[in-house]
Amino acid sequence: MEEFGETLRSAHELAESGLHESARALAGLLLSALPPGSKAPQTLLLRAQALLLLARCLAVGKEHKRALSYFDAALQVLGSNPKLKSSTEELQFEIRMATAQSSIAQRDFHKAKRMLDPIPERSRSVPMLRLLATACEGLGEPKGIVEFHELILKACPSAVESAIALLDNGVPFVKVEERLTASKPIRNLVLAHAAAKRAEYKESLDRYLELKNNYPGNLDVILRIAECHLDRGDPTSAQLYLTKARSLDSNIVTLMDRQARLWQLQGKLNMVAKIAEELHRITDERPEPWLALACYNEMRNDSEKALFYVDKVRMLAKTRTLMINLKRPDEALAAYRMAYRYSRDISVYEGLVECHISMSKISDAKIVAREAHMLFPKNARALAIVGIVLSHTDATTKASLAHTFKRADLNSKQAIETFKKALQNDSLCLTAVFGLANVYAKTEQLAEAINLIKEHLTHHHSDAMHARLGLLYHQQGDFDKAVEQFNAALRINPECAVAREGLAETDREINGVSDEGIDAMDEGAEEEMDEGDFSGQGDIEDDEDDE
């Protein structure tokens, strides 16, 4: 038996030296050499330890499915002898934790939680609590997420990720602050995140910029500033900080999928291709490289490949917007609903409304918009959500024709006022700009719509803005200016479908062909505008058709 013990020690030394294949092989030989069917406690203990080591070596090689079978076998061996089971509690906890890690890698969150739940609270280490929190995130159990992150913060008062997770799951900052005893800069970092979570971007940026001035060149702070500008709808400022981040660390992956998305919106196909290639050279185990590839193929109108790359990371929240862009609203809605279960984020509300509208579920969109407005009453993006729902609310077919027109006119006026209030709160709110322009166009206020888009072209210089302006000029009958704007959009993005179709339709109009095509195309453009980064007051009144 001493010889077997020495073999196990040698296998452990190999694993600790990073020689996992050798350790796995030696552990396998040991398991074959142990007397089969022996119930001796010492033999059973050696068998369980060898199974655990073999499984861990497999997990290192990402063979998690095989590893899980050996982890399970190790627990069964220890449980086969009552005396051994009671004397090896720590080893059983170790096996359960390793099982949970491989289960999470396999996205089997139920099994991960089932493995860790029996461990008494007094014996749960911080890594175990972190695994439990991750399992609850995967299962969409907000109570569990809050419970385990509170325990982590209690054990480690400087745990920024747990403080941020609590804020993301609706715990007020006052309660988080009671647990957080971190240094002033860490506290300011959490405060800045809390402000961003409330969609109060000015406060958040002020705090991040203070940190940037005190700690120049800090990559984490620069990335958070970039993210704040992206969420606020200020791509110009975001680009400056994303470029700065890459100059500090060329191997950075965080937020680079959003960098690819920015370049996609600007029509920079070569830049998107370049960053997708660079990200894949860095890693293919993160979602950002696959999402960058999806952006690239979407620009090339290769939706099949784009969908393939989205499917690589479809369980991640970051795929939700691309699901909508690629006309998969049902799957996008499911992803947003899952996100909603554990994070009442403004972007989640935007996505839910967008999905409901694309599926003509206006009543459901109203409910979501109301809730967003209640949570973020002064936020431009929340106001824009309300405006978008109002602009899509039609009068009931049961009412008289006169009432139908009266109700539609009232909804348009409410939508206009809502979008204007959103822009007063944040002049960079792009969805409020598009939403207001759409309502102006629907109500034949073309001069106002054109002036609005022109006013915001400086800050949002994109193919979508020029294409929308071209459509407005076309609707106004100014074909020369329409052609000019469609060409401007195509110079930015040669693959801009709205601009290409608009240019072709305008040419047919000039040559005396029917204008039915432009009506359909204009409707498609409105869908694109509504799918932008939502950024919007008014109350949504129930229509009779929704009662």
N, C-alpha and C positions, 0 to 999 in steps of 0.2 A: 504493500500500500504506500510505503514511503517513496517508492519509485514513481508511482502515479502522481503523488504530490509534487515531486521534483519536476515531472513533465509539465504539470499545470503551471508551476512557477516560471519555467522556461518560456512557456507560451505567453504568459503575461508580460514577461520582459520584452519579448519580440513585439507585442502589441504596443507597449509603452515606447518602443523605439520607432514606431511607425511602420513596422514590417507586418502589416495586417494579414497579408496572404500567407506568410509563413506561420503566423500565430493561428490562423484559421485551420491550416493544414495540421498543425501539431495538436490543436484541440480536437479535431476530427479523429486523429489517430488514437488519442487518449480515450475518447468515447467508445471506439471500437475495441480497445483493449480492456476496458472495465468489465468485470464479470456480469454477463447478462442475467437479468432477473434477480440480482442480489438485492435484498432488503436491508442490508447492513447500513446503519445511519451514516457511517463514514464514506461508504461507497456512493450512497445517494447524494451526499453533499458534494463529493467530487464531480459526480455526473451533472448536477445542477450548475456548479461553477463552470464546468467545461462548456455546457450548453449556452450559458450566459456569454462567455467569452467568444464562442463561435458566432453567436447571433450578433454581437457587437461588431465583430469584424465584417460580417455581411452588411450590416447597416452602414459602416464606413464606406463600403463599396456601392452603396445605394441599392442594395438588394433587400429592400425593406420587407417585401412579402415573404421571402425565405426567412429573414431574420425573425419575423413575428411568429412563425411556426416554432422556432427554437426557443424564443422567449416563453411562449405558452408551455412548451415541454418542460422547461426549467421550473416553472411554477407548479406544474403537475407533479414533478418529482418531489419537490419540497412538501407538497400537500399530501403525499402518499403515506407519510409517517407522522402521526400526531405529535410525537415528542420532538422530531426534527422541525416540524412546522412552527412549534412554539418557541424554539431556540434560535431560529434564523429569521427573525422579524426584519432586521435591517437589510439582509440580503434580498428578501422578498420585496421590500420597498424599492430597492435598487433595480430589480427586474421589472417591477411595475412601471417605474419611471422610464426605463429604456424602452419598454413596450409602448408607452404613451408617445415617446419621441418618434418611433417608427410609424405608429398609427397616424400621427399628425402629418408625417411626410407622405403617407398614403391617402391623406384627407379623410381618414376614418375618425372623425372627431368623437363619435359616440363611443368607440372602443377606448380612445385615449382617456375620456372622462371616466368611463367605467373602470379602467385600470387604477386611476388615481383616487377616486372617491372613497375606497375602503381605508386609505391611509389616514390615521388619526390626525387631527389638526395640529397636535403638539409635535408630530413627527414630520410635518410638511415643511420642506426647505423652500427658500425663495425660488430656485429653479422649478420645483414642483408646482408652486403657486403660479409661476409664469406659464407653465404648460397647461394648467387648468384654465387660466384666463384665455389662452390661445384656443383651447378646445371649445370654450363657451362662445368665443368670437365666431368660430367656424359653424357652431350650431345656432347662432343668432340668439343667444340667451343673455340679454343685457343685465339681468340681476346677478348672474354668475360673474360676468365681466367686472362689474362694479365691486362685488364681494371680494374677488381674488386680488384685484388691483389695490383695494383698500388695505388688504393684509400685507401686500408687498410694500406699500408705502409706509405702513406701520413698522415693518421690519427694516426698511431702508428709506429713511425720510428724504433722501436726496434722489430718489428714483424718478427722474423726469418723465420717462416713458409711461409710468403708471399714473402720474399726475395728469399728463396729457390724455391718457386713455379715459380717466374718470371724467375729465371735462368733455371729451368727445361723446361720452355716454350720458350727458345731461346732469352731472353732479355739479352744483354751484361752486364757484371758485372759493367762496367763504369756507365751505366744508373741506375742500381740497387743501386750502391754506392751513387748516388746523393740523393736518398731518405733515405738511411740507415744511421741513426745517432746514431747507437748503440755503446756500449762500445767496447774496443779493443778485448776482448775475443770473444764477439758475432760476431764482424766483421771478426775475424780470422776463426770462425766456418763457416761463409758464404763463405769466400774465399776458404776454404778447400773443401766445397761442390762444389763450382764453378769449381775447378780444377778436382775433380772427375767426374763432369758432362762432362767436356771436355775429359775425359778418360786420364788425365795426373796424374796418380796415385802416382808417386813419389812426386810431389809437394803437392798433397793432403795429403799423409801420413806424410810428413815432418811437415805440419801445424797441423795435428791432434796429432802427437807425441809431438809437442811443447805444445799444450794445455794439453795433458796428463801429461807432466812433471810439468806444472804449476798448474794443478788441479788434483792431483793424486786420483784415485778411482772414478772419475766422470763416471757414467754409460753411459750417452749419448755419450761421446767421445769414450769410449771403444767399444761401439756398432758400431759407425761410422768407427772406425779403422778396426773392423772385417769385416764390409760390403765392405770396400775399398779393403781388401785382397781377399775377395771372388770375387769381380768384376775383380780384377787383375788376378785371377787364381792362387792364392797361398793358397791352402786349409790348409796347415800345419800351417802357421801363423794365418790364420783366426780361426782355431780351438783353438789356445792358447787364443785368445781374447774372443771367445764365451764362453769358459770354465771360464775365468775370470769374464765375465758378469754374468753368472749364480751363481758364488760363491758370488758375491755382492748382487744379488737379485734372489732368487730361483723361484720367481713368474714371472720373465720376459718372455714375449711372443714375443716381437719384434725379428725378424731374426731367431726364433727357427724353422721355417719351413725349412730354409736353413741349419740349423744344422742337421735336420733330413735328408735332402738331402745329406749332406756330409757323414753321417753315412751310408746312403743307398749305396752310391758309394763305400764305404769301406766294404760293406757286413755285417755291424753290425746290424743284424735283431733285436736282443734283445734290443739294445740301441734305435733303431727307435721306437719299440713298447713301450718302457718305456717313451720316451719323448712325444709320441702321447697321452699316458694315462695321463701324468702329465699336459700337456697343456689343455686337456679337463676338468681336475679337476679345472683348473684356470678359464677358460672361454670357451664357445662354440659359442660366438658371434663374434669371430675374425676369419680370414681365416687361420691363422697358424695351429691351431689344426687339421682342416680338411685336410689341405695339408700334414701334418705329417702322418695322417691316410692313405692318398692316397699313400704316399711313402711306408708305411708299407705293404699295400695290393699289390702294384706293385712288391715289393720284393717277396711276396708269390705267384706271378703269378696269382693273383686274379684280373684280369683287370676289371671285372664287378663291384666289390666293389670299386676299385680305381676310376673308372669313376663316380660312385655314389658320392664319396666324392669330386671329382673335380667339379661335378655339383653343389655342395653346395655353391661353391664360383666362379663359372665359369665366372661371370661378372667382377671379379677382375683380374688385370694384372698378378698376381702371378700364375695364372693357365695356362698361355700360354705355358710354357715349358712342363708341364705335358700333355697338350693336344697333343703336338707333340710326346712325349714318348709313349702315349697310342694310337698312330696311328689315330689321328683326325686332320689332317693337315688343312682341310677346316675351322674348328672352330677355330683352333689356328691362322690361317691367318686372320680371321675376328677380333679376339681379338688384334692381333698385328697392324692391320690397324687402329683400333679404338685408340690404344695407340699412333700410329704415328701421328694422327691428333692433338694431344696436347703435345707430348713430343718426340723430335728428339734425343732419347737416343741411345747409341751404342748397348745396348741389344735389342732394338726394331729393329734396322737394322739387327742384327744377326738373330733374329727370323724370320723376313720377308724373308731373303735370304734362311734360312733353310726350310721354308714352300714352297717357290717357287721351290727349288731344289727337295724337296720330291714329288712335283706335276709335275716335269719335265718341269717347266716353266723357262727355263734358261734365256730367253730374259728379263723377269721381274726381275730375280735375278741380272742380269748385271746392270740394271738401279739402283736398290737399292744399290748395291756394289759401283757403281761410286759415288753416292751421299754421302755414308758413308765415302768414301776415301777423298772426297772434304772437308767434315766437319772436319774429324780427320786425316789429311795427315800423321802425324808421329806416330799415335797410332797403336800398335801391333795388337789389336783386329780388327781394321778397315782394316789393311793390310791382316790379315788372311781371312777376308770376301772376299777380292778380290782374294786371292789365291784359296779359295774353289770354287768360281765361275769359275775361269780359269781351275781348275782341272776337272770340270764337263762339260766344253764346248767341244762339239764334232764338228768335221768338217761336212760340208754340204754333204748331199747325192747326190746333183746335181753335185758335183765336180768329177773329175777323181779319181781313186783309188790312184794314186801317190800323188795327191794334198791332199787327205784325210789323208794319213799317214804323209805327211809333215806338215799339219796344226795341227794334233794331237800332233806331236813331239814338235812343236813350243809352243803350249799351255802348255804342260808339263814342258818345260824349263822355261817359264814365271812363272808358278805356283811355281816351285822350288825356283826361285830367290825371288819371293814375300814372301814365307814362311821363307826363310833365313833372309830377311830384317826384317820381323816381330820378329824373334827370336833375332836379333841383338838389336832391340829396347826393347824387354822384353823377357828374356830367360825363363820366367815362363809361356809364352803364350801357354797353353795346346793345343788349337785347331790348332795352327801353327805346333806344334809337330806332332799331329795326321795327319794333312793335308800333311805335308812334307813326313811322313812315307808312307802314302797312295800313293802319287805320285811316290816315290821311288819304291814301290812294283809294281805299274802298269808298270813301265819302266824297271823292272827286275834289279833294283839296290838294291838287297836284303841286301847286307852287310852294305850299308849306312843306310838303314831303321832299321836294327837290332841295329846298333851302336847308332843311334839316340834315339830309345826307351830305350835302356839300360842306356844311359847317363842321361835320365830324370826320370828314375825309382826312384831314391833317393828322389826327390822332389815331385813326383806324384806317390806314392806307392798305386796303386789301382788294383782291379780285371780287369778293362778295359785295363790297361797298360800291365799286364801279359798276358791277353788273346790275345791282339794284337801281342805281342812278340811271343806267341805260334803259331799264324797263320803264322807269318813271317818265323819262323823256319820250320813249316810244308811246306810252299811254297819252302823253300830252300832244303827240303828233309832231314833235321836233325830231325828225329822223336823223338829221345830220349830227346832232348832239348825242343821240342814242348810239349811233355808229361809233362816234368818238369814245364814248364810255365803254362800250363793249370791247373795243380794241385795247383800251387801257387795261381792262380786266384780263384780256388774253396776253398782254405783255407781262403781267405779273404771274399769271398761271395759264399757260397754253392749253391746259386740259379743263378749263372752267366751262362746264357743260351749259350753264345758264347763259354765259356770254356767247358761246358758239351758236347755240340755238337762237338766241336773241338777234345775233348778227344776220343769221340766215333768214329769220322771219322778217326782220326789217327790210332786207333786200327784196323779199317777196312783196312786202307792203308797197315799197317804192315802185315795184313793177306791176302793181295793181292786183295782187293776189289777196284772197280772204285773210282776215286777221284772227281767225279762230285759233290758230296755232299759238299766237302770242298770249291769248287768254289762258290757255292751259299751262303755258310756260310760266306765266306770271304767278299762277297758283302754286306751281312747283317752287318758284323762287321764294314765295312767302313761307313755305314749309322749311326751306333752308334757313331763312332768317329766324324763324321761331326756334330752330335747332341750334342757334348760336349759344355762346356762353351766356345763359340767362343772367340778366343783371337787375325791379320795378316797384296810388293808394286808392283806395276806393273800396267800397264793400261790394261783394258779389251778391246780387239778389237772385233768388230762385226764380227761374222761368216756369211757366205753367207746364211745359213739356217735361220738366224734371220732377214734377210733383207726383 
